[in-house]
Amino acid sequence: MEPNKDLVAKLVMADPGLPRPNPTQSYWQHIPHELANAQSSSLPTERDFAIIGSGITGLAVAKSLLEQHPAATVTVLEARTLCSGATGRNGGQMAANVGEEYMHLAETHGPEMAGKIVSFTFQNLQRMQELIKEYDAVESSEMQQLQKLRAFLTEDTFRDFKLSITRLESDHPSWKGLYTILDKETLIKKYGIHGAEGGALLPAGTVWPYRLVTKVFAALMKKYPNRFTIETSTPVQAVEHESNFVTPVTSVFPYIVRTTRGPLRAGNVVYCTNGYTGHLIPKLRGRVHPFKGTMTVQDPGKAMPNQGKSFSWGFHYPVTYDPATKESGHGLYYLGQSAKTGYFYLGGENARIEHVVSADDSFVDKNSVIHLQSVLPQFFGKSGTPPWKVVSSWSGIMGFSSDGLPLVGQLPTSLTGRNGEGEWIAAAFNGYGMANCLMSGEALVSLILGNGTGDWLPDAYGLGEKRLRDILTAPESIKALTSKL
Ligand SMILES: Cc1cc2nc3c(=O)[nH]c(=O)nc-3n(C[C@H](O)[C@H](O)[C@H](O)COP(=O)(O)OP(=O)(O)OC[C@H]3O[C@@H](n4cnc5c(N)ncnc54)[C@H](O)[C@@H]3O)c2cc1C
């Protein structure tokens, strides 16, 4: 029994719309940054680069453009407040998922490309730490370098994980030792984790992403006051190309970016719009779709030691579907702990499909919160105790692609439906943005400036014809959402 395929098809193909004007507030944003509502007195009229979206990807693109182009004028357009999308409302985990995904990646793309994706992800996590240090944000963003403990709640999920790691290590012996496999007894005795069949440790980190991103944006505003602006509360409603109105096109700013504050002319448009991408690029609907997550902050009081400097956790289980409630469990709980307060940050998706394939972060699904509250003590063998207090809960919108990989590159006219070669994208990080966004933004700028990316951006992230034809498709999204049920 699985959710109705027609409903899933309708949901993935739906227009995600503009970011909702009244999102839930995440705990990370409870003290808004002074730039939260940054806006010029009037919208700039002509810019070399208009970047849509002020999450970590928009930041990476803006920063790289400003640093690498000596004169480019750059504007970030944001529908709501600064960093109010997934980056400002995520789980704060800096961790890779390539271990558990390796087998699938190798089967789909071959071992060489799969290895490139592994390298890219771990390099990106390294770059995150460098960025945090470069901007003196270790303290303010509460960055921790730690080990992530992945626990597998069933024999099958643990077996598949081990097979994937064995293949990774055999295809790429240099990655041997990255994952330390743990058996059931060790998990309980040494790490206090209950109810799992086995697990693994891998190097990882945690961060307060909102504080990091807003801090770096503030530094860019200060450094480039004459050629960089941030325009919050400026939803982009449509993008047009001058050739729709006049030929031949002579303007160096051929794009007309229509916003609620009027038009902005741009030389290039960069979409860092994550789960909302399909609104502005309808031909990407279905290939990329929104995926709504729920997060909680829970206070265990004195019931648990503070391990926030040493560990973060992930709990994997087979995807589930309950025909009675029509709720699906999407296979993963992600958990961190604040080294300062001891609060747990737990996220996971367990809701009806229409509340998961959704771009509406204006409410939190109550059942999801109750569910997250009920599972957390169990992981630590405290199931008999009353639930821990929920300090905060919120929802956020991820961008998922049908093949599970980001989209990084130039948008072909077949997707934009417009003339011009100045539309670019870095979006759809499938819930693993902290392991992908920064270098995806940097790589995109290298492509925009004509420098290429050498060998470090996996080709599989690009928008080649084969990917668009075979695996970046709406039917593949529907399959991904229903086949594991
Ligand atoms: C609940 C949740 C938990 C997560 N946990 C983790 C985690 O622990 N670790 C991890 O690595 N990743 C996690 N992720 C995923 C991660 O947060 C994202 O992959 C990453 O932040 C994406 O960054 P981005 O800049 O591409 O997109 P976003 O941060 O979503 O930014 C996109 C921005 O574009 C704006 N926008 C969109 N359309 C328009 C428009 N038309 N006009 C103007 N502005 C527009 C949006 O308002 C938004 O601010 C989580 C995500 C969620 C939602």
The ligand as a Tripos MOL2 file, in Angstrom:
@<TRIPOS>MOLECULE
LIG
   53    58     1     0     0
SMALL
NO_CHARGES

@<TRIPOS>ATOM
      1 C1         13.9400   21.3200    8.1140 C.3       1 LIG1
      2 C2         15.2290   21.2670    7.3550 C.ar      1 LIG1
      3 C3         16.3260   20.6070    7.9100 C.ar      1 LIG1
      4 C4         17.5200   20.5360    7.2110 C.ar      1 LIG1
      5 N1         18.6280   20.0260    7.8280 N.ar      1 LIG1
      6 C5         19.8190   20.0680    7.2040 C.ar      1 LIG1
      7 C6         21.0030   19.6800    7.8860 C.ar      1 LIG1
      8 O1         20.9820   19.3860    9.0750 O.2       1 LIG1
      9 N2         22.1660   19.6490    7.1850 N.ar      1 LIG1
     10 C7         22.2130   20.0060    5.8600 C.ar      1 LIG1
     11 O2         23.2800   19.9170    5.2460 O.2       1 LIG1
     12 N3         21.1200   20.4570    5.2170 N.ar      1 LIG1
     13 C8         19.9460   20.5010    5.8610 C.ar      1 LIG1
     14 N4         18.8380   20.9770    5.2270 N.ar      1 LIG1
     15 C9         18.9620   21.4180    3.8330 C.3       1 LIG1
     16 C10        19.7000   22.7410    3.7320 C.3       1 LIG1
     17 O3         19.2040   23.6410    4.6820 O.3       1 LIG1
     18 C11        19.5250   23.2930    2.3180 C.3       1 LIG1
     19 O4         19.9820   22.3350    1.3910 O.3       1 LIG1
     20 C12        20.3130   24.5650    2.0890 C.3       1 LIG1
     21 O5         20.1160   25.4660    3.1340 O.3       1 LIG1
     22 C13        19.8940   25.1760    0.7650 C.3       1 LIG1
     23 O6         20.4150   26.4660    0.6860 O.3       1 LIG1
     24 P1         19.9760   27.3960   -0.5220 P.3       1 LIG1
     25 O7         20.6430   28.6890   -0.3190 O.co2     1 LIG1
     26 O8         20.1990   26.6840   -1.7920 O.co2     1 LIG1
     27 O9         18.4120   27.5290   -0.3620 O.3       1 LIG1
     28 P2         17.5420   28.3290    0.7120 P.3       1 LIG1
     29 O10        18.2650   28.5080    1.9730 O.co2     1 LIG1
     30 O11        16.2210   27.6520    0.7440 O.co2     1 LIG1
     31 O12        17.3950   29.7310    0.0470 O.3       1 LIG1
     32 C14        16.5560   29.9710   -1.0660 C.3       1 LIG1
     33 C15        16.0120   31.3690   -0.8930 C.3       1 LIG1
     34 O13        15.4000   31.7780   -2.0930 O.3       1 LIG1
     35 C16        14.3230   32.6170   -1.7630 C.3       1 LIG1
     36 N5         13.4400   32.6520   -2.9340 N.ar      1 LIG1
     37 C17        12.8890   31.5980   -3.5780 C.ar      1 LIG1
     38 N6         12.1330   32.0140   -4.6070 N.ar      1 LIG1
     39 C18        12.2160   33.3610   -4.6400 C.ar      1 LIG1
     40 C19        11.6650   34.3530   -5.4770 C.ar      1 LIG1
     41 N7         10.8670   34.0490   -6.5150 N.pl3     1 LIG1
     42 N8         11.9610   35.6540   -5.2060 N.ar      1 LIG1
     43 C20        12.8090   35.9770   -4.1930 C.ar      1 LIG1
     44 N9         13.3290   35.0690   -3.3590 N.ar      1 LIG1
     45 C21        13.0570   33.7720   -3.5770 C.ar      1 LIG1
     46 C22        13.7220   31.9310   -0.5480 C.3       1 LIG1
     47 O14        12.9160   32.7900    0.2140 O.3       1 LIG1
     48 C23        14.9520   31.4730    0.1910 C.3       1 LIG1
     49 O15        15.3740   32.3840    1.1740 O.3       1 LIG1
     50 C24        17.6200   21.0930    5.9010 C.ar      1 LIG1
     51 C25        16.5350   21.7820    5.3590 C.ar      1 LIG1
     52 C26        15.3520   21.8780    6.0770 C.ar      1 LIG1
     53 C27        14.2130   22.6440    5.4830 C.3       1 LIG1
@<TRIPOS>BOND
     1     1     2 1
     2     2     3 ar
     3     2    52 ar
     4     3     4 ar
     5     4     5 ar
     6     4    50 ar
     7     5     6 ar
     8     6     7 ar
     9     6    13 1
    10     7     8 2
    11     7     9 ar
    12     9    10 ar
    13    10    11 2
    14    10    12 ar
    15    12    13 ar
    16    13    14 ar
    17    14    15 1
    18    14    50 ar
    19    15    16 1
    20    16    17 1
    21    16    18 1
    22    18    19 1
    23    18    20 1
    24    20    21 1
    25    20    22 1
    26    22    23 1
    27    23    24 1
    28    24    25 2
    29    24    26 1
    30    24    27 1
    31    27    28 1
    32    28    29 2
    33    28    30 1
    34    28    31 1
    35    31    32 1
    36    32    33 1
    37    33    34 1
    38    33    48 1
    39    34    35 1
    40    35    36 1
    41    35    46 1
    42    36    37 ar
    43    36    45 ar
    44    37    38 ar
    45    38    39 ar
    46    39    40 ar
    47    39    45 ar
    48    40    41 1
    49    40    42 ar
    50    42    43 ar
    51    43    44 ar
    52    44    45 ar
    53    46    47 1
    54    46    48 1
    55    48    49 1
    56    50    51 ar
    57    51    52 ar
    58    52    53 1
@<TRIPOS>SUBSTRUCTURE
     1 LIG1         1 GROUP 0 **** ****
